[in-house]
Amino acid sequence: MAKAAKTAIKTKDARAAAEAKNYTKVIKAVRSPKTGAYTFKEQILHKDKIKDFLAQK
């Protein structure tokens, strides 16, 4: 039954599913200047903007 529901969701809005493939979750480790500990910045970005996000300080 799960496969039938999953298939119905995919075929229901194929254009939105195709557009969703252009987005990626990006996780960047950022070091704190005070403590030296790492924190993580997470964002969901369009595939064209990933390099800009990773280049930021």
PyMOL CGO cylinders between C-alpha atoms (Angstrom):
from pymol import cmd
from pymol.cgo import CYLINDER

trace = [
    CYLINDER, 0.00, 0.00, 0.00, 2.82, 2.43, 0.70, 0.3, 1, 1, 1, 1, 1, 1,
    CYLINDER, 2.82, 2.43, 0.70, 4.10, 2.14, -2.85, 0.3, 1, 1, 1, 1, 1, 1,
    CYLINDER, 4.10, 2.14, -2.85, 0.70, 3.03, -4.30, 0.3, 1, 1, 1, 1, 1, 1,
    CYLINDER, 0.70, 3.03, -4.30, 0.46, 6.15, -2.15, 0.3, 1, 1, 1, 1, 1, 1,
    CYLINDER, 0.46, 6.15, -2.15, 4.01, 7.17, -2.99, 0.3, 1, 1, 1, 1, 1, 1,
    CYLINDER, 4.01, 7.17, -2.99, 3.34, 6.76, -6.71, 0.3, 1, 1, 1, 1, 1, 1,
    CYLINDER, 3.34, 6.76, -6.71, 0.15, 8.80, -6.45, 0.3, 1, 1, 1, 1, 1, 1,
    CYLINDER, 0.15, 8.80, -6.45, 2.05, 11.66, -4.85, 0.3, 1, 1, 1, 1, 1, 1,
    CYLINDER, 2.05, 11.66, -4.85, 4.70, 11.67, -7.58, 0.3, 1, 1, 1, 1, 1, 1,
    CYLINDER, 4.70, 11.67, -7.58, 2.24, 11.69, -10.45, 0.3, 1, 1, 1, 1, 1, 1,
    CYLINDER, 2.24, 11.69, -10.45, -0.09, 14.20, -8.82, 0.3, 1, 1, 1, 1, 1, 1,
    CYLINDER, -0.09, 14.20, -8.82, 2.21, 17.19, -9.41, 0.3, 1, 1, 1, 1, 1, 1,
    CYLINDER, 2.21, 17.19, -9.41, 5.08, 16.17, -11.64, 0.3, 1, 1, 1, 1, 1, 1,
    CYLINDER, 5.08, 16.17, -11.64, 6.19, 19.73, -12.35, 0.3, 1, 1, 1, 1, 1, 1,
    CYLINDER, 6.19, 19.73, -12.35, 6.65, 20.51, -8.63, 0.3, 1, 1, 1, 1, 1, 1,
    CYLINDER, 6.65, 20.51, -8.63, 8.56, 17.25, -8.14, 0.3, 1, 1, 1, 1, 1, 1,
    CYLINDER, 8.56, 17.25, -8.14, 10.89, 18.13, -11.02, 0.3, 1, 1, 1, 1, 1, 1,
    CYLINDER, 10.89, 18.13, -11.02, 11.50, 21.60, -9.58, 0.3, 1, 1, 1, 1, 1, 1,
    CYLINDER, 11.50, 21.60, -9.58, 12.24, 20.16, -6.13, 0.3, 1, 1, 1, 1, 1, 1,
    CYLINDER, 12.24, 20.16, -6.13, 15.18, 18.25, -7.58, 0.3, 1, 1, 1, 1, 1, 1,
    CYLINDER, 15.18, 18.25, -7.58, 16.93, 21.58, -8.17, 0.3, 1, 1, 1, 1, 1, 1,
    CYLINDER, 16.93, 21.58, -8.17, 17.20, 22.24, -4.41, 0.3, 1, 1, 1, 1, 1, 1,
    CYLINDER, 17.20, 22.24, -4.41, 19.83, 20.84, -2.06, 0.3, 1, 1, 1, 1, 1, 1,
    CYLINDER, 19.83, 20.84, -2.06, 20.31, 20.92, 1.70, 0.3, 1, 1, 1, 1, 1, 1,
    CYLINDER, 20.31, 20.92, 1.70, 23.74, 22.39, 2.42, 0.3, 1, 1, 1, 1, 1, 1,
    CYLINDER, 23.74, 22.39, 2.42, 25.48, 22.02, 5.78, 0.3, 1, 1, 1, 1, 1, 1,
    CYLINDER, 25.48, 22.02, 5.78, 28.52, 24.16, 6.57, 0.3, 1, 1, 1, 1, 1, 1,
    CYLINDER, 28.52, 24.16, 6.57, 30.77, 23.85, 9.65, 0.3, 1, 1, 1, 1, 1, 1,
    CYLINDER, 30.77, 23.85, 9.65, 31.57, 27.25, 11.17, 0.3, 1, 1, 1, 1, 1, 1,
    CYLINDER, 31.57, 27.25, 11.17, 34.18, 27.68, 13.88, 0.3, 1, 1, 1, 1, 1, 1,
    CYLINDER, 34.18, 27.68, 13.88, 33.45, 30.05, 16.75, 0.3, 1, 1, 1, 1, 1, 1,
    CYLINDER, 33.45, 30.05, 16.75, 36.21, 32.65, 17.23, 0.3, 1, 1, 1, 1, 1, 1,
    CYLINDER, 36.21, 32.65, 17.23, 35.68, 32.76, 21.02, 0.3, 1, 1, 1, 1, 1, 1,
    CYLINDER, 35.68, 32.76, 21.02, 35.55, 29.09, 21.98, 0.3, 1, 1, 1, 1, 1, 1,
    CYLINDER, 35.55, 29.09, 21.98, 36.94, 27.34, 18.94, 0.3, 1, 1, 1, 1, 1, 1,
    CYLINDER, 36.94, 27.34, 18.94, 33.94, 25.00, 18.89, 0.3, 1, 1, 1, 1, 1, 1,
    CYLINDER, 33.94, 25.00, 18.89, 32.22, 24.17, 15.63, 0.3, 1, 1, 1, 1, 1, 1,
    CYLINDER, 32.22, 24.17, 15.63, 28.61, 24.98, 14.88, 0.3, 1, 1, 1, 1, 1, 1,
    CYLINDER, 28.61, 24.98, 14.88, 26.69, 24.01, 11.79, 0.3, 1, 1, 1, 1, 1, 1,
    CYLINDER, 26.69, 24.01, 11.79, 24.76, 26.26, 9.43, 0.3, 1, 1, 1, 1, 1, 1,
    CYLINDER, 24.76, 26.26, 9.43, 22.07, 24.50, 7.43, 0.3, 1, 1, 1, 1, 1, 1,
    CYLINDER, 22.07, 24.50, 7.43, 20.10, 25.88, 4.50, 0.3, 1, 1, 1, 1, 1, 1,
    CYLINDER, 20.10, 25.88, 4.50, 18.08, 24.57, 1.61, 0.3, 1, 1, 1, 1, 1, 1,
    CYLINDER, 18.08, 24.57, 1.61, 19.32, 26.32, -1.51, 0.3, 1, 1, 1, 1, 1, 1,
    CYLINDER, 19.32, 26.32, -1.51, 18.89, 26.23, -5.25, 0.3, 1, 1, 1, 1, 1, 1,
    CYLINDER, 18.89, 26.23, -5.25, 21.74, 24.33, -6.88, 0.3, 1, 1, 1, 1, 1, 1,
    CYLINDER, 21.74, 24.33, -6.88, 23.02, 27.51, -8.56, 0.3, 1, 1, 1, 1, 1, 1,
    CYLINDER, 23.02, 27.51, -8.56, 23.64, 29.29, -5.23, 0.3, 1, 1, 1, 1, 1, 1,
    CYLINDER, 23.64, 29.29, -5.23, 25.59, 26.58, -3.39, 0.3, 1, 1, 1, 1, 1, 1,
    CYLINDER, 25.59, 26.58, -3.39, 29.06, 27.94, -4.21, 0.3, 1, 1, 1, 1, 1, 1,
    CYLINDER, 29.06, 27.94, -4.21, 28.09, 31.41, -2.98, 0.3, 1, 1, 1, 1, 1, 1,
    CYLINDER, 28.09, 31.41, -2.98, 26.87, 29.99, 0.33, 0.3, 1, 1, 1, 1, 1, 1,
    CYLINDER, 26.87, 29.99, 0.33, 30.04, 27.98, 0.89, 0.3, 1, 1, 1, 1, 1, 1,
    CYLINDER, 30.04, 27.98, 0.89, 32.25, 30.95, 0.00, 0.3, 1, 1, 1, 1, 1, 1,
    CYLINDER, 32.25, 30.95, 0.00, 30.72, 33.15, 2.74, 0.3, 1, 1, 1, 1, 1, 1,
    CYLINDER, 30.72, 33.15, 2.74, 32.56, 33.59, 6.01, 0.3, 1, 1, 1, 1, 1, 1,
]
cmd.load_cgo(trace, "trace")
